[in-house]
Amino acid sequence: MLSPVDGQSPKDRFVTVFGRKPVLEALADGRLDVDKVILADNARGAAAREIIDAAAARSVHVERASAHRVKVLAGNGKQDQGVLADVVAPRMRRLEDALAGKSAPTRVLVLDGITTPANVGMILRTATAAGIDGIVVPRRGVASIDPLVVKASAGVAFHAPVLRCYTAEEACRALRAAGYPVYALDGNARQTLFDADLPRRAAYVLGGETAGVSEEVRRHVTGLISIPMSGGVESLNVASAAAVLCFELVRRRSR
């Protein structure tokens, strides 16, 4: 079970975009279901009117809130520009619900301490393209799914099979309890991705850019696997490592 702190959150249903241009782009994209727009009560003039008109054209409700509240909801006080929009993410759900449902994911990625938005976005894009059916993006310790992540994913973040929980450690604990073996990518592991006997149903942890897989998560890991390196290269960028992992799983699935 996940801890009580992992209760329902709006971030388990929506991708929140903020800033005038990202909000207008979301409203202009007919493929996206925008739940609501929140506009700072001190936002006036042509820019605010453009957003209100764009929302009205889509029949999207616009709420007014204090500038401070917009900053808190956006989680980015420097770039929100007094406006945000909650976009429905149709494949996003809580990890707890995914594991309890009839359509539990088969192959799961767990992001642990990955704080660079570009890396998170590229991983979401690659994993979705490879048919990975669960990508755990914890609310703590990993870059939020914000406009930078959306941009790096080329918009795939809105439709990626994201699973939400509080921390990567809680995710691994819940996955183990649900019967998933949990493997972590580690450059020092003696067993490689290409020779490991990996079960069809499993979870794979991708560690942070600097520290790798955290000690808290390592306590719940079944085994470590590496990607063999040549030419004196020590390791790959985490997004590149994710791509190698995801498409090796594709290759195995197609055999």
Sequence and secondary structure as in RCSB ss.txt:
>XXXX:A:sequence
MLSPVDGQSPKDRFVTVFGRKPVLEALADGRLDVDKVILADNARGAAAREIIDAAAARSVHVERASAHRVKVLAG
NGKQDQGVLADVVAPRMRRLEDALAGKSAPTRVLVLDGITTPANVGMILRTATAAGIDGIVVPRRGVASIDPLVV
KASAGVAFHAPVLRCYTAEEACRALRAAGYPVYALDGNARQTLFDADLPRRAAYVLGGETAGVSEEVRRHVTGLI
SIPMSGGVESLNVASAAAVLCFELVRRRSR
>XXXX:A:secstr
   GGG   GGGTEEEEESHHHHHHHHH TTS EEEEEEETT  HHHHHHHHHHHHHTT EEEEE HHHHHHHHT
 TTT TTEEEEEE TT EEHHHHHHSTT  SEEEEEES   HHHHHHHHHHHHHTT  EEE  SSSS  S HHHH
HHTTTGGGTS EEE S HHHHHHHHHHTT  EEEE TT SSBTTTS   SSEEEEEEBTTTBS HHHHTT SEEE
B    TT     HHHHHHHHHHHHHHHHT 
